Amino acid sequence: MGPKTEAAYVTICGWVLTGRYRPGDKLPSERAMCEELSIGRTALRQVLAKLVMEGKLEVHQRSHYRVPSGMRITWVIEDHGGDSADVPTVDTAAEALAAAVRQAYAEESTETLANILLNTVAPLRMQLVTDGRYAVEHGRTWEARQGGIFVTLSPN
């Protein structure tokens, strides 16, 4: 992809990650996106096809694009509380979990945080993107615990 196409890709990903378009939302027409992103329709279609392949967007009846309905990730971090987030993909769920752990342990030393991320979050992330993805794709809730972190992933 060229620089304009890459910029369009980053921009559309940003729309989803920042919540401008939430799970289930329909994106604007191709014409409107071409104008907003200042790229041609062929380049836009390349970007949209890549986003569909990555699972960040869904195409409906070849007429419009939507943010996937997504899922809810809920976590409890021992001695630090819990939270949840509605996310479009399992990869985004894994990013949200890692960010929550980094925030919960922000006061700890870099070595302690690295140890928690490597020995606790990394195995959870692997389970999340394999077993969690499979469960959600089949309409089921998935749960896991690693160390002091408990995670639930459920379809929206």
For each residue, the residues with C-beta under 8 A, 3 or more apart:
1: 5 6 9 43 46 47 50
2: 5 6 43
3: 6 7
4: 7 8 38 39 43
5: 1 2 8 9 39 43 46 47
6: 1 2 3 9 10
7: 3 4 10 11 37
8: 4 5 11 12 37 39 43 44 47
9: 1 5 6 12 13 47 50 51
10: 6 7 13 14
11: 7 8 14 15 37
12: 8 9 15 16 27 33 37 47 48 51 57
13: 9 10 16 17 51 56
14: 10 11 17 18 20
15: 11 12 18 20 21 27
16: 12 13 20 21 56 57 67 88
17: 13 14 92
18: 14 15
19: 22
20: 14 15 16
21: 15 16 25 27 67
22: 19 25 67 86
23: 67 68 69 70 86 87 88 156
24: 66 67 69 70 156
25: 21 22 66 67
26: 64 65 66
27: 12 15 21 33 57 64 65 66 67
28: 32 33 36
29: 32 33 64
30: 33 34 41 44 45 48
31: 34 35 41
32: 28 29 35 36
33: 12 27 28 29 30 36 37 44
34: 30 31 37 38 39 40 41 44
35: 31 32 38
36: 28 32 33
37: 7 8 11 12 33 34 44
38: 4 34 35
39: 4 5 8 34 43 44 47
40: 34 43 44
41: 30 31 34 44 45
42: 45 46
43: 1 2 4 5 8 39 40 46 47
44: 8 30 33 34 37 39 40 41 47 48
45: 30 41 42 48 49
46: 1 5 42 43 49 50
47: 1 5 8 9 12 39 43 44 50 51
48: 12 30 44 45 51 52 57 59 65
49: 45 46 52 53
50: 1 9 46 47 53 54
51: 9 12 13 47 48 54 56 57 65
52: 48 49 55 56 57 58 59 65
53: 49 50
54: 50 51 89
55: 52 68 88 89 91
56: 13 16 51 52 67 68 88 89
57: 12 16 27 48 51 52 65 66 67 68
58: 52 65 66 67 68
59: 48 52 62 64 65
60: 63 64 65 66
61: 64
62: 59
63: 60
64: 26 27 29 59 60 61
65: 26 27 48 51 52 57 58 59 60
66: 24 25 26 27 57 58 60
67: 16 21 22 23 24 25 27 56 57 58 70 88
68: 23 55 56 57 58 88 89
69: 23 24 155 156
70: 23 24 67 86 87 88 89 156
71: 86 87 90 93 136 153 154 155 156
72: 84 85 86 87 152 153 154 155 156
73: 84 85 87 93 96 97 128 151 152 153
74: 82 83 84 151 152 153 154
75: 82 83 84 97 100 149 150 151 152
76: 81 82 149 150
77: 80 81 82 100 101 104 148 149
78: 147 148 149
79: 148
80: 77 104 105
81: 76 77 104
82: 74 75 76 77 150
83: 74 75 100
84: 72 73 74 75
85: 72 73 93 96
86: 22 23 70 71 72 156
87: 23 70 71 72 73 92 93 96
88: 16 23 55 56 67 68 70 92
89: 54 55 56 68 70 92 93
90: 71 93 94 128 129 132 133 136 153
91: 55 94 95 129
92: 17 87 88 89 95 96
93: 71 73 85 87 89 90 96 97 128 132 153
94: 90 91 97 98 125 128 129
95: 91 92 98 99
96: 73 85 87 92 93 99 100
97: 73 75 93 94 100 101 121 124 125 128 149 151
98: 94 95 101 102 117 121 125
99: 95 96 102 103
100: 75 77 83 96 97 103 104
101: 77 97 98 104 105 116 117 120 121 149
102: 98 99 105 106 113 117
103: 99 100 106
104: 77 80 81 100 101
105: 80 101 102 108 112 113 116
106: 102 103 113
107:
108: 105 112 113 116
109: 112 113
110: 113 114
111: 114 115
112: 105 108 109 115 116
113: 102 105 106 108 109 110 116 117
114: 110 111 117 118
115: 111 112 118 119
116: 101 105 108 112 113 119 120 121 147
117: 98 101 102 113 114 120 121 122
118: 114 115 121 122
119: 115 116 122 123 147
120: 101 116 117 123 124 146 147 148 149
121: 97 98 101 116 117 118 124 125 146 149
122: 117 118 119 125 126
123: 119 120 126 127 146
124: 97 120 121 127 128 144 146 149 151
125: 94 97 98 121 122 128 129
126: 122 123 129 130
127: 123 124 130 131 132 144 146
128: 73 90 93 94 97 124 125 131 132 133 142 144 151 153
129: 90 91 94 125 126 132 133
130: 126 127 133 134
131: 127 128 134 135 142 144
132: 90 93 127 128 129 135 136 142 144 151 153
133: 90 128 129 130 136 137
134: 130 131 137 138 142
135: 131 132 138 140 141 142 153
136: 71 90 132 133 139 140 141 142 153 154 155
137: 133 134
138: 134 135
139: 136 155
140: 135 136 155
141: 135 136 152 153 154 155
142: 128 131 132 134 135 136 152 153 154
143: 150 151 152 153
144: 124 127 128 131 132 150 151
145: 149 150 151
146: 120 121 123 124 127 149 151
147: 78 116 119 120
148: 77 78 79 120
149: 75 76 77 78 97 101 120 121 124 145 146
150: 75 76 82 143 144 145
151: 73 74 75 97 124 128 132 143 144 145 146
152: 72 73 74 75 141 142 143
153: 71 72 73 74 90 93 128 132 135 136 141 142 143
154: 71 72 74 136 141 142
155: 69 71 72 136 139 140 141
156: 23 24 69 70 71 72 86
